[in-house]
Structure formats: C-alpha cells, structure tokens
Amino acid sequence: MGKQGGVAGMKVFEGIRGVLIDLEGVLYVGEQVIEGAVDTIDWLSEHQIPHRFVTNTTTQSRDDLSRKMKALGFPAEPGDILSTPAAAAAYLRQQQLHSCFLAVSEAIRDEFQEFACVETAPDAVVIGDIGKDWDYDLVNHIAQMVMAGAQLVALHKGKFWQTDEGLRVDIGAFVAGIEYVTGGEARVIGKPSAAFFQAGIEALQCPAENILMIGDDIESDVAGAQRCGMKGALVRTGKFRQEQLATSEILPDAVLDSIAELPCYL
C-alpha cells in the first residue's frame, strides 16, 4: 500500500504518458538486477510508454552505462540515458565558462574536453564522485579557488548511496563543507535540480504533469520531480529506508515494493 493510499492493482497513474527511471537502487544494485526490473522495462516498451533512464552517477560515461545495462538485460542505448556530466558540460557552455578544475572520475573527463582543464585560477570547479581521492589538501585547494572567484559546480549533492557493502557518504558532504567555508552556493546540476528534470521533460516531449519519476531517494527523486510538476513514486529497494519515509515531510504519490509493481499503477 502506498503512503498516499494507492493499492497495487489500482490505476493511480492513468494520465502518465512518460516515465523517468533511476538506475542504481531501482533497476539494479551493483551487478545485481532487481527482481522483475527487466520485465517492467520490456512492458513499458511493449505498451509504447516513452521512458528514459536518469542517473546522478558521475563515475561512468553514458556509453559505459549503456554497456552495463545491456549486459544486465536492459535494452538501453546511450541516448536513452540522462546523465549529469553531459548536463554539466552544457551548463558551462551556456555560461561561457572556458576553464575548469575537475574533481571528477577519470571515466567522465571526456565530457569536458572542450574546456581548458587547469589546476589554478579556473572559471569553474566541477565536483563529481572521486571516492577515496578526497583528502584535506584537495578540499582546501577547492575552497581557495572558489574564494578567489571560481564558480562551484556540483554534479549532484547526494547525502549517501547504496553499495554492496551498505550506505556510503556521498559528495554532498564535501560540497556542503565547501559552501560553508566559502559562504557561496554550488550550482547543482543533477537531481533534484530543476534543470535536470527539465531535461527529462524535453527528452520525453510531454507535459510535466503527465510524467512519472520513479526512484529510491525520497528527496532527490520524488521531491525533485514533484517540485517540477511531475508525479513521484518511491520504491522500497536500493537506498530506501523506512525510517526516512516515516519522518519525511515529502509525500510520494505512491510507494512501491519495487519497480516490478509499476505496471499495476499505469
């Protein structure tokens, strides 16, 4: 039963004409496919319901993600995936920022090849997932560049993410720390930013009120989508935690045990 009273089997999303689907935690966790996820994607295709895959992942290119998804059984082409690195490059271009300091994974650096990558005095500092490469010297160097005038651009501001070993601190902790030190505010590109969901609207080519976002993060996925006029469904897989749902002021339009239940709602 969903938090808003939806019951599996009720067509509570009859007006939906497009679906945005988070990857990690919704379709799979690591290399483990969520039971029923492949069948659900096949069902969407069979019923000609447009859908796109969305992710805040900043350690893999869209080509890499497409290869992984195909290996797991999902028929996803790079163009079917909305990623934050590509959106960040578009933002830098729009703002006419010509140089950047990249604190990002080596796998996505090619997304920024049109910009001069410098170590000092950049127009922007771009922060993504770099795992254990975070240390005091790097945080201090980034803070100094931002205080000197560089724009702080965060690919996302996630609090934590789900791994095979459990939850891990995400880059939001470092972004928030740099904001606190510098007194500035990062331009966040990924979910839950409005710019990211607007890209989803453009990709699906239908009004926001006819789009459903399905994810495992009540803040980034559900609240972000709802603020843009979309419906937001939460799944009880991936990083989902019951205590967070119980204490949150955010009210999902539905709560599903997993994405396998989605066809019951459409």
TAMOQUI-V541768 format. One record per run of one state. SS is the DSSP state (a for helix, b for strand, c for the rest). FROM is the first residue (numbers start at 1). TO is the last residue. If there is no record, write none. Layout:
BEGIN
ss | from | to
SS | FROM | TO
SS | FROM | TO
END
This chain:
BEGIN
ss | from | to
c | 1 | 17
b | 18 | 22
c | 23 | 23
b | 24 | 24
c | 25 | 27
b | 28 | 29
c | 30 | 31
b | 32 | 33
c | 34 | 36
a | 37 | 46
c | 47 | 49
b | 50 | 55
c | 56 | 61
a | 62 | 72
c | 73 | 77
a | 78 | 80
b | 81 | 83
a | 84 | 94
c | 95 | 98
b | 99 | 103
c | 104 | 105
a | 106 | 112
c | 113 | 115
b | 116 | 117
c | 118 | 123
b | 124 | 127
c | 128 | 130
a | 131 | 133
c | 134 | 135
a | 136 | 147
c | 148 | 150
b | 151 | 154
c | 155 | 159
b | 160 | 163
c | 164 | 165
b | 166 | 169
c | 170 | 171
a | 172 | 182
c | 183 | 186
b | 187 | 188
c | 189 | 193
a | 194 | 204
c | 205 | 207
a | 208 | 210
b | 211 | 215
c | 216 | 217
a | 218 | 227
c | 228 | 230
b | 231 | 235
c | 236 | 241
a | 242 | 247
c | 248 | 253
b | 254 | 256
c | 257 | 258
a | 259 | 265
c | 266 | 266
END
